[in-house]
């Protein structure tokens, strides 16, 4: 049973054109697990979910090196 997961969010990518370009960059480095999260009536673009926080940190580093975009790691928990 998984009680928590981690996602890497990019709140600055709120424009469709930016997201499309970013998704292409992610696919070039092998990342295809992109998601839209709802937060306070707005959509937030993210990558994940990851079961392991260390994996989310590794992916965040890889994305930063390859695209220059900084993401924030957030915990999702089942309540």
C-alpha positions in Angstrom: 0.0 0.0 0.0 1.4 3.4 -1.0 0.5 6.1 1.5 2.5 9.0 -0.1 4.0 10.0 -3.4 6.2 12.8 -4.6 5.7 15.1 -7.6 8.0 17.6 -9.2 6.0 20.7 -10.0 6.7 23.7 -12.3 4.3 26.5 -11.4 6.0 28.9 -13.7 5.0 26.9 -16.8 1.4 28.2 -16.9 1.4 28.9 -20.6 0.4 26.2 -23.1 3.2 27.1 -25.5 5.8 26.9 -22.7 4.4 23.5 -21.6 4.5 22.1 -25.1 8.1 23.2 -25.6 9.0 21.8 -22.1 7.3 18.5 -22.8 9.4 18.1 -26.0 12.6 18.9 -24.0 11.5 16.3 -21.4 10.9 13.6 -24.0 14.4 14.2 -25.4 15.8 13.2 -22.0 13.4 10.2 -21.7 10.8 11.7 -19.3 7.2 11.0 -20.4 5.4 11.0 -17.1 3.8 14.5 -17.1 0.7 15.5 -15.1 -1.6 18.4 -14.5 -2.5 19.1 -10.9 -5.4 21.2 -9.7 -4.5 23.7 -7.0 -6.7 26.6 -5.8 -8.7 26.6 -9.1 -5.6 26.6 -11.3 -3.7 23.9 -13.1 -0.1 23.3 -12.2 2.2 21.3 -14.6 4.3 18.5 -13.0 6.3 15.3 -13.4 5.5 12.2 -11.5 4.3 10.8 -9.2 7.3 9.1 -7.7 7.2 6.7 -4.8 10.7 7.6 -3.6 11.6 11.2 -2.7 15.3 10.5 -3.8 14.1 9.6 -7.3 12.1 12.9 -7.5 15.3 14.7 -6.4 17.4 12.9 -9.1 14.8 13.7 -11.8 14.7 17.4 -10.6 18.5 17.6 -11.0 18.4 16.0 -14.5 15.6 18.4 -15.6 17.5 21.4 -14.4 20.7 20.4 -16.1 18.9 19.6 -19.4 16.3 22.3 -19.6 17.3 25.0 -17.1 13.9 24.8 -15.5 13.7 24.5 -11.7 11.0 22.4 -10.2 9.7 22.1 -6.7 9.3 18.7 -5.0 5.9 18.3 -3.3 4.6 15.4 -1.2 1.2 14.0 -2.0 -0.3 11.9 0.8 -3.4 9.7 1.0 -5.6 10.8 3.8 
